[in-house]
Amino acid sequence: MKLGRYSFRNARSLIQEVHTLLDHDLPALDGLENVPTEHWLKLKLALHEWIANLAQHADFRGQPLEVSVSLTYVDHTFWCVVEDNSTGFDLTSRLLTQTKRLQACPERGMGLLMLQALSGELSYSIAEEGICRLEFSISSSGDAWLNIPF
Amino acid sequence: MDTMNTQSVNMAFGIESCNDQTVIVRVGKALDFRNAAQFKATCHEQARQGVQNFILDFSETGILDSTGLGSIFSLYRQVSPMNGQVVFAAVSRPVQVVVQLTRTYKVFRQFPSLEAAREALH
């Protein structure tokens, strides 16, 4: 079931618009009445962490921000694609670095690891046209766990 | 370019004193990258004034993200050498998702209500 493609161009309101989409707009769609609240909350947290990473670290080369979120729901799993016009980065090496550097009760460096822990599938690519594309899935089952040292 | 870092959550964190050593922090609708620095500054100032125990009221919280959680860890690191505590009260479902994901219930005791937390820290 395709849930739509949503575009965002206002940097100041981006995160709030994404929250509104997930808190109100999408759960109201026909056919999603039986999606458990926890499933929506996992999707919201994963998407929030990616948007927060864009907000805090992405380089848009001085260009106006363009972010799109496409969502599909199939077999109790959300599939989410986020495209943006930032310069992008090496997600795989960043995840490895942050895993190695994770301290006890860390103050920073958990966001992408939380996204990874929540996701079943996770892929990231930078297309030649200057568009970065993140794709991840969030299943309703499973016990996601980010192993933070305490 | 209009930077997203200028986004803010329009709120101050309410502080309610229980006694000389314990306060309730009303987290409100969000504790995330937009206001984590404000949370950290507010709580660290309380700790500097001698508060050791922090009850975090999550009853209205719709989002707790990694940066918000990091600011709570920062507070925990500040007060734990003084035998202080940081506890969670009235944890909302969005916050519970983060607690379960990160297993932070191992560090931060949870109470079903503010009253229960206040009683435990009395």
Interface residues (C-beta under 8 A of the other chain):
Chain A: N10 A11 R12 S13 L14 I15 Q16 H19 D23 T37 E38 L41 K42 K44 L45 H48 E49 A52 L54 A55 Q56 F60 G62 Q63 P64 L65 C105 P106 E107 R108 M110 G111 L113 M114 A117 L118 D143 A144 W145 L146 N147 I148 F150
Chain B: M1 D2 T3 M4 N5 T6 Q7 D32 F33 R34 G62 I63 D65 S66 T67 L69 G70 S71 F73 S74 Y76 R77 R93 P94 V97 V98 Q100 L101 T102 R103 T104 K106 V107
